[in-house]
Amino acid sequence: MRIQLQNILLPCEDVCNVPELYYHEYENRVDFDGYFNLFYLEKRKAYTNFTGLYLIFQSVGYSRLLLMHDRQVVKEIELEDTEKEYIVSFPYEEYSDGVFWFSLIKACEEVDKSGEEAETKICKIKGYFSGEISEEHIWPVNIGIDICTYRREEYVLRNLRQLKKKLLDNSMLDAASHVRIYVIDNGKTLKDCPEIMRLAEDSKGRIRIVENRNAGGAGGFTRGMLEVIGDKEKYGMTHVLLMDDDAVIEPDAVVRTYGLLIGVKEEWKSITVGGGIMRQEFPHMLFCAGETWKDGFVGNPKKNLDVRDFRMASCGYLTETGHENEWYSGWWCCCYSLDTVRKDNLPVPIFIHCDDVEYCLRNKEQGIVFLNGITVWHRSFDLTLPGANHYYDLRNALICLILLQDDVKKKALKFVMRSLTSAAIRLRYEDAELVYRGFLDFLKGPEWLMRQDPSELNQRIRQIAAKSQTLEEICSLLEDEETEVLRGQIEQYRKCFGEEEITASRAAGRPSIVQTVTFNGWLLPAKERKAAMVSVLDSPWAVFRKKRVFCYEPGSGKGVLTERDYRKLYHMLGLYVKSWIAFRRYFDSACSRYRKTLARMTSQKFWEEYLKEK
């Protein structure tokens, strides 16, 4: 029998309108070799039991179809000048890697009365790739989409509209009747949005709004997991797909996830399906599709790929197997089997940041796969200052470190000291306080963590962080001459800012000898007293010998003003000493307790109590 694996996609204003991500048009030909219309062979062969592949489509305005493997034509078919459904087989059994795609040759338009040839246009095409598989190799698959939100009605409404229109209400899709949506409302505000509630009501129970205590992303996604587990018997749920509320999803990601899971091999029956993430500001840039994590740091094998380019869209990083037990997926889009998501195997209650790292790598033996089109667009994380997230990044990274790795004592101390040093050389005093606070709270152990009211703790942490201000607010604190210089720097930066700035290597780990021995200029006099702009994308060493710095956020247009203050530097040096003393006294005990308590704090019993309103 045949199963829909992925639809032929075209640009769409509601999702993405970059044509080169879908096809490349030439004078008399349209190559559907864009990132979203490639078919990855090696992964399909390795993980699934499909034995054949078909292209099923309808179109007019084309005279020939070319089936392609990489850049080679493998089959050529003449098309009729009428709209009809074509079912064309790829030579699936003859290839084990690379990509399949197809090309359409345009038909010549009829010559008009003046004898001039009419202009040809891309004609609408609809269809999909279909896989051949025997019935005994088909798994029952029913997916619960778990969306966690906190007061983002606009984003939730946008995504629910897309998912309902293009997925739930589309009876032509095999996946349509095998999906339910659970929106976990941490802010308890969705009930006040009539359009969202109307969508839920019109879905006949397939969109459920669940109010939840604000326990961050970890708490919201876990509540969604518990809801799906609770519906396992009633609706035959088999998987839960986690998705950020503020991500723009391509609904076909769910179709592709379903099409993969329904045909996986026995040894991969519990495989995790990870999601790629594209930059919303530069929608052709693939930020990542699978990352590594070690010693507290994220590794990205091929960051910021321009997947308009066929070579990038079909590169080994995206198409090859072999990293099933190494990579993890962010929770912007990630689908787990309910063999993994169980009552006794839930996430750790760490509010935000690293919850996806810890959970995915804790369950890495299940394997993970990433496919093109199982992708979302999200605002870039690195274009704004982390702010209060410094606290979570430090505390939660240490929790992950001791839960996921062995022999971590020296690595943990190095991670803490490196984080304090980064704050010091950037003149970021509040960041140092957040790092120190995160370290002390980590040392308090899992008992303290499990007792906290996560929302109240988050409010206290946010009060420590430096507040970003608009340029006008910053300029009101400066003299006129200084304001003029700063405005000029920012204006010049805005003119030059683009993807080259994002992709450029900033060599953050390679300071000069002078920068190193002078602690990034702290031991030398400042060159100028006027404020200078430094982007959040710049190296930490960019503030070398600057007296006053405006750290500018390209993502928001805001920033933070900071300046040299030796009293604050001495205070930060004191944090080094106090951190070292606390580390010596409490680290070993904290590590032991986290490891011993893991089973309890990832159990359904704990989470149900934790998520109760106090």
N, C-alpha and C positions, 0 to 999 in steps of 0.2 A: 504494500500500500504506500501511498505518497503523503508526505507531511510538509506543510509550509515551513520553510526554514528562514527565509528573509524576503521582504518585499523589495521590489525595485523602487527606489526613493528618488524624489525630485525636490528641488529647492522649495521652501515654504516660508512665507513671512512669519507665521506663528512659531516656527521652530528655528530654521536656519535658511538664509537666502544667499548662500555662497555657491554658485553653480559648480565651481571646480571641485567641490567636495562630493559631487554626484556624477558629473560627466565632463568631458572636454569636447567642445564643438569645433569642427574644422569646416572647410568649404562645402564638402559634399558628404560629410560623415559625422556621426556623433558616437564617441567612445564612452561607454558607461563604465569607465575605469576609475571613477572617483572613489574615495575612501569608503563611502557608505554602500557602494554597489559592487565591491569586490567580494569574492567568495574564497575564504581561506581554506586551503586543502589540508595542510598537514595537521591542523588541530581537529578538523572534522574526522580525518582518518584515524587519528590517535585516540580520540575520546568517544566516538560514536559508532554505531553498528549500521549506518547507512551504506547501501551498496550501489546506489545510482543517484544521479543528479539531473534534474530537468529544469529548463527555463520555460515557464508558462507565461505568455503575455498576449496582449492585444494592442494593435497599433495600426495607423495608416500613415501614408506619406513616405514610406521607406520601400526600397526595392530589394535589398539584400540584408541578411543577418550574418554576421561573422562571430563565431564562438572562438574565444581567445584563451590561451594559457600563457600567463606572463605576457610576452610581446609577440607570441607566435599564433598564427591562425590555425585552429585545429578542425574547423568545419565551416563550410559556407553554404547558405541556404537562400534560395530565391523566395521572395515574398510576393503575395498577390496584392493587387491594387484595391482591395476591399478590406474592411475591418473584420477580422476573424480571430479566433483564439488559436495560437500556435503552441504546440508542445514539442520541445526540442531537447534531445538528450545530449549531455556533455559526455565525453569519454572519461568518466570518473575513475574507472578501474585502471586507466593507463598512467595516471599521475599520482604522486604521493606528497608533493609539496608545491609551493608557489601559489598562484591565485588564478581562478577562473573569472572571466568577465565577458561582456559581449559588446559588439559594435553594430550600429545600424547605418547603412548607406542610404542617403536620401534619394527619393525618386525625383526625376525631373518634372517640374511643373509643366502643364500644357502651355503651348505657345499662344499668346493672345493675338487679337486681330492685327495689332501693329507689328507682329512678328517678333516681339521682344519676349525673352524668357522671364516669367514672373519670379519674384524673389521667393526662395524656399525658406521655410521656418521649421524649427523643432516642433514636431507634432507630439501631442500627448501620448504617453505610453503608460500602461498599467500592467502589472504582473508580479511574479515572484519566482524565487528559486524553490524547487520542491525536491525533497529527498525520498528515495526509494528505500523501504525497510520492511522486513517481515514482521507480522503481527506479534510473534512470540518475543521480539526484541523491543517492544514498546512498553514504556513505563507509564503508569498513571501520574499525571502532573497537574496540580492545582496550586496556583501561586497567590499568596497574600502580599499585596504591595503595602509596605509599612512606611508611611510618611510621618515624620516627626516635625511639628511646627510650634513656633512661639510668636504669636502676634504678627503673622505675615500673611494676612488674608489675601492680598493682591497676588502673591506668588502661588498660594494654594489654589485660588480660583483659576488662575491661568492653567496650571497643570491638570487640575481635575477636568476642566473643559476639554483639553486635548485628549486625555486618557478616556474620557467617556465617549467623545465623538469618534475618535479614531481606533478605539480598542473595544470598549465594552459594548457599544452600539453597532459594531461592524460585524454582522453575522457571516460575512464572507471569510473571516479569519478563523483558523482552527483554534487559536489561543483565546478568542473572545469569551467563550463560555467557561474558561478555566482560570479566571482572574477575579479576585475581590480586592477592594481597596480599604485600608484602615488608616484613617487620619488621626493621629494622636495629638490632641490639642493641649499642649503644656500651658498655654496662656489662658485657656478657657474663654476665648473671645469669638470663636467661629460661629457660635449660635447667634451672634448679633449680625452676621452677614447673610442676608436673605438669599443671595444668589448661590452661595455655597450650600446652604441648607436645602435649597430647591434642587440642586444637582443630586444631593444625597437622596432626597425623597424620590426623584424621578428614576433613580438607579435600581429601584425595587430591592433595596437591601444590599446591593453589591458595593455601595460606598457607605462606610460606617464612620461617624465622627465620635471619637472617644475622648472625653475630658480626662486630664491627667495632672497629677501634681508636677510642678516644674522641677524636675530632677535632671535637667539638661538633655543633651542629645542621647547620652547613655540611658537615662531613665525613660525617655520617650520611645526610643527604638525598642528597649526591652519590654515596655508595656505593649507595643505592637506585636512583638514576638509572642508574648503570653496570650494575646487575643487570638493570634493565628493558631497557636497550640490548642487553645480552647475550642477552636472550630475544626480541629483535625478530624474528629469522628463525624461531625454533622455534615461537613462539606467536602470531606476527603482531602483536606489541605496537605500538601507535601513539601512546600517551599515558602520561604518568606523573603521578599525582595525589599531591602532597605533603600530609601531614597530621600535625599534632602528636600526640604520644602522650597528652597530658593534656587534649585537647579532647574534648568530648562531641559526637559526630557524629550527625546525622540521616541514617540510611542512604539515604534517598531523595535525598540530595545526589548520590550516585553515579548513581542512576537519571536524575536531571535532567541531570547532566553528559553522560552517554551519549546521552540523547535530544536534546540540543542538538548535540553534535559529529557525530552520524551524519548530520545534515541541513544542515550549514553550507554556505554559498555558496562557490564556488571562491576568491573573493578573501579569504575568511576561513578557509581550510582549516587554517591553522596557528594559529588564534586561541587565546589563553590563557583559561581559565575560572577567574576569581577566586572566592574564598569570603568571605562575610560572617562577622562574629564577634559573638556575643551575650554579654552579661555573665552569667556563671554565678551570681553573687550576686543579680542582678536579671534573670531569664531573658527578660523581655519587652523589654529594652533592647538595641537593635542598636548596638553600639559603632561599627561602620563596615562599609561594603560598597564598598570602593574608596577609596584615599587618594592624596594627592600627596606629592611629596618635592622640596624645593628648598633649596639653600644649607645643607644639613645638618638641616633641620627637616621634620617630617611635618605635612602639612595634611589636615584631615578636614572635608569640606564640611558634613556633617550628623551630628555626633557625638551618640551616645546617643539615637537616635530611639526613642520608645515605640511599637513597631509593633503594639500591641494596637489602636491607633487606625487605622481605615481610611485616614484622610487621610495619616497618616505612612507606612503600608505601601504606599501607591500614589503617593507624592510623586515629583516629577520626578527627584530624586537617585537613586532606585531604579529608575525605569521608563524614563528617557530614554536615548537614545544620544548620541554625540558626544564621549565621553571615552576612546575606545579606545586612544589613544596618549599619554594623560596620566597615567592612574591605574596603581597597582600593587596587588598582593595580597600580604598576609602569607602565610607558609607554614603557617599553621594549617590552610589548605585552599586548594590552588591546583593547577590541572591544566594541564600544558604538553604541547604536541605534541612528538613525537620529531623533528620538523623543527626545533624549537628546541633541545631537549635532545639534543646530539650529542657525539661523542667530542672534538670540537675546540671545544666551547662549553659548558663546565661552570661551576659557581659559583667564586667566589674563596674561598680558604681562610682565612676570618676568624672561625672558631669559632662565634660567636653574634652576633646583632644586625646588622642592615643587609645580611645575606646575601641576604634576599629582595628588599630595595630594589634593590640593585645588579644582581641577575640579572634581575629583572622589567623594570627600566627599560633595561638594556642591550639587551633584546630587545623593546622597546616597539613596534617596527615591525610585529610580528605582530598587535598589537591585543589587547585584553582585554575580557571581558564579565563582568558580575555578575548573577546571577538569584536571586530569592527562593527560599529552601529549600536553596540550595547554601550551607549555613551550619553553623557549629559554635558550641558554648558553651564559653567558656574563663574561667578566673579572671581578674579584672580586673588589668591590668598596673599601673594607677596607684594601687592601694590598698596597695602595699608599697614600701619604699625600694629604689632601684635597686642599692645596694651596689656590688659589683665590676663591675656592668654599666656604671658610669660610664666605666671604662677602655675597654670595647668600644664604647660609644656615641660616644666621642670619636675613638678610633683609626679605627674602621671608617667613621664618617661622613666623615672626611677622605679615606679611600681612595675612598669612593663619590663624593665631591665632585670629585676630580681625574679620576676615570674617566668620570663622567657629564656634567660641565659644563665649559665653557670659561671662561677669564678668572676664575680662582677665587682668586688669591693674596690679595687683600684680604678676600674672603669667608671664607677659611680662617683667617686671623689673627683676624678678628672673632669667628668661631665659638669659637676657643680661648680668647680673652680673655673672651668672654661666659660660657663654661662655668666659668672660674676665678672670675669675679665672682659667679656664682650660688652657688658653694660658699662664698665668703667672706661674703656677706650672710646666708647660712643658718647660719653658724657650723659648717660641715661641712668640717673640716680634712682628713679622710681622703679625701673626695670630690675635693678639690683635688689631693691627691697622685696619685689615680687618673687625673685629667684630665692632669696633667703627665706621668705615666708613659706614658699612652696617646699623647700628642703626641710624646714622645721616641721611642717604639717605631715610630710612623708614619714619623718622619724616617729611621729606619734602613733603610727601603726594602723592596721585595719580596723581595730575596735573604735578608734576615734573617727575614722572615715565613715564607718557605718552608722555612727550616732548623729552625724551632722544633718542639719536642715540644709540641703544643697543650695536652695534659692537664697537663703539668708547669708550663707557663706560666700556665694558669688557676689552679692551686693557689697559685702565687706571688702572683698578683693578688688572689686571695681573702683572703690573709693581710693585705693592706694595708687592705682595706675594714673599716669599723666594723661590729661584730657587733650585731645586734638582740638585745635582751634582753626577758624578760617583765617585767610590771609589778612582780612580787614581787622580781625581781632588782634592778630599778632602785630600788625603795623601800628595799632594804637598804643603799643607798649614801647615803640622805638622812636628815635628822633627822625626828622624829615629826611636828612641825608641818608641815613641808614635804611629807611623805608624805600627810598628811590632805588638804591643799589639792590635791595632784596627783590623788589618787584621786577627789576630788569633781569635778574638771574632766573626767576621763575618763569617769566615770559619767554626767555630764550629756551629754557628747558622744555616748556610746553610745545614750542614750535618744532623742536627736534625729537620729542618723545614719540616712540613707535616700537614696533616689535624688535628692532635691532637693539634697543636699549634693554629689552627683556632678555633676549637671547645672548647678549654679550657676556663673556666670562669676566667676572669681577675680581678673580684671583684673591678672594677673601682670606685665604690661608697663607698668603705670601707677602708679608710686610717687608719693608726694607730693613737693613741693619739698624739704621738710625731710628726708624719707627719702633723697632723692637727694644733697643737699649734705653730709649727715652720714654717707654710706656706710652707710645703714640703721641709724643710731644708734651706729656705732662711735666717732664723734667726740663723743658725748654720754654722760653717766653713765647707768648702768642705772637703770630705774625701781624695780625690785624685785630682791631677791636670791634669792627663792624660785623653785623650778622651776615653769615654766609649760608646759602642753601645747600643741603645735602639730601639726596633722594633716599628713600627707604631701600631702593635697589642698589645703592652704592655699597662698596666695601666698608666694614667697620673702621678701616684705616683712613677713610676719606676725611675725617675730622682732624687730621694731624695739624697741630699747632693753631687751631682755630679757637678764638676766644668765645664767640657766640655762634650757635648753629640753629638754623631752622630746618628740622627734619621733615621733608615734604612727602606727602602721600599722593602719588599720581592717581590712585584709584578714587580718592575723595576730594582732592584739591585742598585738603586741610593739612595740618602739621602740628609739630610740637617745637616750641622754642626752648633751648637749653644753653647753658654756658658754663665755662670753667668755674669751679668753686672748690677750692682746696679743702675747705672744711668738710664738704660732702665727700671729697675723695678720701680723706682720712676716715670718715665714717664707713665708706665702702671697704677700705682696708681692714677695718675692724670686723666687717662681715666675713672676710676671709678667715680671720682668726677664730671667730665664734663658730663658723661653719665647720672648721677643722676639729675644734673641740667637741662639738655636738656629734660629728661623724664618728670620732673615736669612741664616744660614750654609748651611742644609741644605735648605730647602723646595724650591727650584727643581730641584735635583738629584733629590730624592726623587720629585717629580711626574713628571719625565722618565722615570725608571726604572720606576715603576709602569705608565705607559702603554706603554712598550716591552716590558714583561714580561708584560702581560695575557694574550697568546695562550699563552705557555708555562705560566703558573700556572692556566689554565682548560682544560688539555688532559688527555686520558685518561692519557697517559704520566706526567705529573706526579702526578696524583691516585693512580694505582696505586702509585707509589713512596711517596707521602706517607702512604697508609693502611696500609702494611706495618708490622707490629709490629717495633719496634727492639730 
